[in-house]
Amino acid sequence: MFSRLDDIETRYDAIGEKVGDPAVIANQNEWRTLMKERSGLEPIVEKYKEYRKLTQEVGEHKEMLEENHDDDFRELIKEEYAEGRRRLEAVTEELKTLLLPRDPNDDKNVIVEIRGGAGGDEAALFAYDLYRMYCRYAERRRFKTELLSYNENGLGGFKEAVFQMNGAGAYSRLKYESGVHRVQRIPVTETNGRIHTSTVTVAVLPEAEELDVDLDMNDVSIDVYRSHGHGGQNVNTTDSAVRVTHAKSGIVVTCQDEKSQHKNKDKALRILRAKLYELEQQRQRDEISKERRSQVGTGDRSERIRTYNYPQGRVSDHRINLTLYKLEAFLDGDMDEMTDALITTDQAARLSASE
């Protein structure tokens, strides 16, 4: 571990020198790439410096304990030595976590698909509630959201919705949301006051840039047609809606929310790239499924991950057996306690698997 830490520190220092080179500064693409790499290495380097400092302090306290001192001074040194040991153990564990292989998608923006499942109109209404929850969460994290495509049910719910969330680390925070979300509550359409159980599926896809996906436009067919539903004055008057079909994968994406055909096409291609990128990622995950099983969930949208129980005011994550009795706040975007617990559990599992 320590030889690797020395290599990382050497690389960090080398990049620091490079980014000050006028030739590198003139090449903005190279400069940005180096700065991104340096930013990723910085937490490890800083923690390694803290480790070395603590190691030195603990060593000095140990030497002092081996010398002759009066009882009061010796007791003080023993306390400082014990505290230093505790801090050193904690920092060592933090270093191990920082050295875990990073998900290359963690810093990416995300495209989130929400679809009503079992439960008809009630599922669609809860799909909207989840969309609002993620938007409120984005506001708390200072991420930006953009609704790319949606299909309403007539009662204010979403049969399906696709939106993008932009911000540093968006995927690292949202990736644990993929799966089946179950809601237990009395639907607004229920006249007898019975509690119903409905489901909504969520898929979180890392946004794919053009460099991530080799999209051959010869494999893509683009159809335009007249919008329906919301869309302002242009509805049913211009062919602004776009349907994109990828022949090899069979993926079909439709967008009709913008009045501009060009904007709808741009949104549809963004979603298509993300889906193709996810297909490739899933293929790679299947190849390392043994490792994947050691982590929190599979990311599969068929896996039931969470229950939202309105009568009891609780939200329960089934992967980590965590229940929070703050459903209203959670649905208002206060998700960090759950997300942090998922991240911690995932890191612990991967640490255990690497030992």
C-alpha positions in Angstrom: 0.0 0.0 0.0 2.7 2.4 0.9 4.7 2.0 -2.3 1.5 2.8 -4.1 1.0 5.9 -2.0 4.6 7.0 -2.7 3.9 6.6 -6.5 0.7 8.6 -6.2 2.4 11.4 -4.3 5.2 11.5 -6.9 2.6 11.7 -9.7 0.7 14.5 -7.9 3.9 16.6 -7.6 4.8 15.9 -11.2 1.4 17.1 -12.4 1.7 20.2 -10.2 4.8 21.1 -12.1 3.3 20.3 -15.5 0.2 22.5 -15.1 2.4 25.5 -14.6 4.2 24.9 -17.9 3.1 27.6 -20.4 3.1 25.0 -23.2 0.6 22.9 -21.2 -1.5 25.9 -20.3 -1.7 26.7 -24.0 -3.3 23.3 -24.6 -6.5 23.7 -22.6 -7.6 20.1 -23.2 -4.4 18.7 -21.8 -4.4 21.2 -18.9 -8.0 20.3 -17.9 -7.2 16.6 -18.1 -4.2 17.1 -15.8 -6.1 19.3 -13.4 -8.9 16.7 -13.1 -6.4 14.0 -12.4 -4.6 16.1 -9.8 -7.9 16.9 -8.1 -8.6 13.2 -7.9 -5.2 12.5 -6.3 -5.3 15.4 -3.9 -7.4 13.8 -1.1 -5.1 10.7 -1.1 -2.0 12.8 -0.9 -3.3 15.0 1.9 -4.4 12.0 3.9 -1.0 10.3 3.3 0.7 13.4 4.7 -1.6 13.3 7.8 -0.7 9.6 8.2 3.1 10.3 8.1 2.7 13.1 10.6 0.7 10.9 13.0 3.2 8.1 12.6 6.0 10.4 13.6 4.1 11.7 16.6 3.2 8.2 17.8 6.8 7.2 17.4 8.0 10.1 19.5 5.5 9.4 22.2 6.6 5.8 22.3 10.2 6.8 22.8 9.3 9.2 25.5 7.4 6.4 27.4 10.6 4.4 27.4 12.4 7.2 29.2 12.3 7.9 32.9 9.7 10.6 33.7 7.7 11.5 36.8 4.3 9.7 37.1 2.1 12.7 36.1 4.1 13.5 32.9 4.2 9.8 32.1 0.4 9.5 32.4 0.0 12.5 30.1 2.3 10.9 27.5 0.4 7.6 27.7 -2.9 9.4 27.0 -1.4 11.2 24.0 0.1 8.0 22.8 -3.2 6.1 23.0 -5.1 8.9 21.3 -2.4 9.1 18.5 -2.7 5.3 18.0 -6.5 5.6 17.6 -6.2 8.5 15.1 -3.6 6.6 13.2 -5.8 3.5 12.9 -8.7 5.7 11.7 -6.5 7.5 9.1 -5.1 4.1 7.9 -8.7 2.9 7.2 -9.5 6.1 5.4 -6.4 5.6 3.2 -7.5 2.1 2.4 -10.9 3.4 1.3 -9.4 6.2 -0.8 -7.2 3.6 -2.6 -10.2 1.6 -3.6 -10.7 1.6 -7.4 -13.0 4.5 -8.2 -16.0 4.0 -10.4 -15.0 5.9 -13.6 -18.5 7.2 -13.9 -18.7 8.8 -10.4 -18.0 12.3 -11.7 -20.4 12.1 -14.6 -23.8 13.7 -14.9 -26.7 11.3 -14.9 -29.8 10.6 -16.9 -32.6 9.2 -14.8 -35.6 7.2 -16.1 -38.7 6.9 -13.8 -41.5 4.6 -14.8 -44.8 3.7 -13.1 -45.0 -0.1 -12.5 -47.7 -2.0 -10.7 -50.5 0.1 -9.5 -51.8 2.1 -12.5 -52.6 5.7 -11.8 -51.3 5.4 -8.2 -47.9 4.2 -9.5 -47.9 7.2 -12.0 -48.6 9.6 -9.1 -45.8 8.2 -7.1 -43.5 8.3 -10.1 -44.1 12.1 -10.1 -43.4 12.2 -6.3 -40.0 10.5 -6.9 -39.2 12.9 -9.7 -40.0 15.8 -7.4 -37.9 14.2 -4.6 -34.9 14.0 -6.9 -35.3 17.6 -8.1 -35.4 18.7 -4.5 -32.4 16.7 -3.7 -30.6 18.3 -6.7 -31.4 21.7 -5.3 -29.9 20.8 -1.9 -26.7 19.5 -3.7 -26.7 22.5 -6.1 -27.1 20.2 -9.1 -29.1 21.3 -12.1 -32.0 19.2 -13.5 -33.5 19.2 -17.0 -36.6 17.3 -17.9 -35.9 15.5 -21.2 -39.1 13.5 -21.8 -42.3 12.7 -20.0 -45.7 11.1 -20.5 -48.5 12.1 -18.1 -51.4 10.1 -16.9 -54.0 12.9 -16.8 -54.0 13.1 -12.9 -50.7 14.9 -12.5 -48.7 11.7 -12.5 -45.9 10.4 -14.8 -46.4 7.1 -16.6 -42.7 7.7 -17.4 -40.2 10.6 -17.2 -36.6 11.0 -18.2 -34.5 13.8 -16.8 -30.9 14.8 -16.6 -29.1 15.9 -13.4 -25.8 17.8 -13.9 -23.2 18.4 -11.2 -19.9 17.2 -9.9 -20.4 13.7 -8.4 -24.0 13.4 -9.5 -23.6 9.7 -10.5 -21.7 8.9 -7.3 -24.7 10.1 -5.3 -27.6 8.8 -7.5 -26.3 5.4 -8.7 -27.8 3.6 -5.7 -31.3 4.7 -6.7 -31.6 2.2 -9.6 -34.2 -0.5 -8.9 -37.8 -0.9 -7.8 -39.3 1.6 -5.4 -42.4 0.4 -3.5 -45.0 2.8 -2.0 -47.6 1.8 0.6 -50.4 4.4 1.1 -54.0 5.2 0.5 -54.4 6.4 -3.1 -56.3 9.6 -3.8 -58.5 7.5 -6.0 -59.4 5.1 -3.2 -62.9 5.6 -1.7 -62.8 3.0 1.0 -59.6 4.1 2.8 -57.6 1.0 2.0 -53.8 1.0 1.8 -52.5 0.0 -1.6 -49.0 -1.1 -2.7 -47.6 0.2 -5.9 -44.2 0.2 -7.6 -42.1 2.5 -9.6 -38.9 1.6 -11.4 -35.9 3.9 -11.5 -32.8 3.6 -13.8 -29.8 5.9 -13.3 -27.6 6.1 -16.3 -24.3 7.9 -16.4 -24.4 10.5 -19.2 -22.3 9.4 -22.1 -20.3 11.9 -24.1 -19.5 11.3 -27.7 -16.1 9.9 -26.8 -17.7 7.3 -24.6 -19.9 5.8 -27.2 -19.0 5.0 -30.8 -22.4 5.9 -32.2 -22.6 5.1 -35.9 -25.4 7.3 -37.3 -25.9 4.8 -40.1 -27.4 2.5 -37.4 -29.8 5.3 -36.4 -33.1 6.2 -38.0 -34.8 9.4 -37.1 -38.5 10.0 -37.6 -40.4 13.2 -37.0 -44.1 13.6 -36.2 -46.6 16.0 -34.7 -46.5 16.5 -31.0 -49.4 15.7 -28.7 -50.2 16.7 -25.2 -48.3 19.6 -23.7 -46.2 21.8 -26.0 -47.9 25.2 -26.4 -49.1 26.7 -29.6 -47.0 24.4 -31.8 -48.8 21.2 -30.6 -50.4 19.5 -33.6 -49.2 22.2 -36.0 -45.6 21.3 -36.7 -43.6 18.1 -37.0 -41.4 18.8 -34.0 -41.6 15.5 -32.1 -38.7 13.1 -32.7 -38.4 9.4 -32.6 -34.9 7.9 -32.6 -34.4 4.2 -33.3 -31.1 2.3 -32.9 -31.1 -0.7 -35.3 -28.5 -2.8 -33.6 -29.8 -2.6 -30.0 -33.5 -2.0 -30.8 -33.5 1.0 -28.4 -36.2 3.6 -29.2 -36.2 7.1 -27.7 -38.9 9.7 -28.3 -38.8 13.4 -27.4 -41.6 15.9 -28.0 -41.4 18.4 -25.1 -39.5 21.1 -27.1 -41.1 23.2 -29.8 -37.8 22.9 -31.7 -37.3 19.7 -33.7 -33.5 20.2 -33.3 -33.7 20.4 -29.5 -35.9 17.3 -29.4 -33.4 15.4 -31.6 -30.5 16.6 -29.3 -32.3 15.3 -26.2 -33.2 12.0 -27.8 -29.6 11.4 -28.9 -28.3 12.2 -25.4 -30.7 9.6 -23.9 -29.7 7.1 -26.6 -26.0 7.5 -25.9 -26.6 7.0 -22.2 -28.6 3.8 -22.8 -25.9 2.4 -25.2 -23.2 3.3 -22.7 -25.2 1.5 -19.9 -25.6 -1.6 -22.1 -21.8 -1.8 -22.4 -21.3 -1.1 -18.7 -23.8 -3.9 -17.9 -21.9 -6.3 -20.1 -18.7 -5.5 -18.2 -20.5 -5.9 -14.9 -21.8 -9.3 -15.9 -18.2 -10.3 -16.6 -17.2 -9.4 -13.1 -20.5 -10.4 -11.4 -18.7 -12.1 -8.5 -17.2 -8.8 -7.5 -20.4 -7.0 -8.2 -22.3 -9.2 -5.7 -20.0 -8.0 -2.9 -21.3 -4.5 -3.4 -24.6 -2.8 -2.5 -27.2 -4.1 -4.9 -26.8 -4.9 -8.5 -28.1 -1.7 -10.0 -30.7 -3.8 -11.7 -34.0 -2.1 -12.2 -35.8 -5.3 -11.3 -34.4 -5.4 -7.8 -36.7 -4.1 -5.0 -34.6 -1.6 -3.1 -36.8 0.6 -1.0 -40.2 0.9 0.5 -42.0 4.2 1.3 -44.7 3.6 3.9 -47.0 6.6 4.4 -49.1 5.4 7.3 -46.0 4.7 9.4 -44.0 7.7 8.0 -41.0 5.6 7.2 -38.7 4.9 4.3 -36.8 1.5 4.4 -33.9 0.5 2.3 -33.9 -3.3 2.0 -30.2 -3.6 0.8 -28.8 -2.2 4.0 -31.7 -2.8 6.4 -31.9 0.9 7.2 -35.2 2.5 8.2 -35.7 6.2 8.6 -38.8 7.7 10.2 -38.7 10.9 8.3 -40.7 10.1 5.1 -41.9 13.6 4.5 -38.4 15.1 4.8 -37.0 12.3 2.6 -39.5 13.0 -0.1 -38.6 16.7 0.1 -35.0 15.8 -0.9 -33.4 15.1 2.5 -31.7 11.9 1.2 -28.1 12.3 2.3 -28.4 10.2 5.4 -29.6 7.2 3.4 -27.1 7.9 0.5 -24.2 8.2 2.9 -25.1 4.9 4.5 -25.3 3.2 1.1 -21.9 4.6 0.1 -20.3 3.5 3.5 -21.7 0.0 3.2 -20.6 -0.3 -0.4 -17.0 0.8 0.6 -16.9 -1.6 3.5 -18.0 -4.5 1.3 -15.4 -3.7 -1.3 -12.7 -3.3 1.4 -13.6 -6.7 2.8 -13.5 -8.2 -0.7 -10.0 -6.8 -1.4 -8.4 -8.2 1.8 
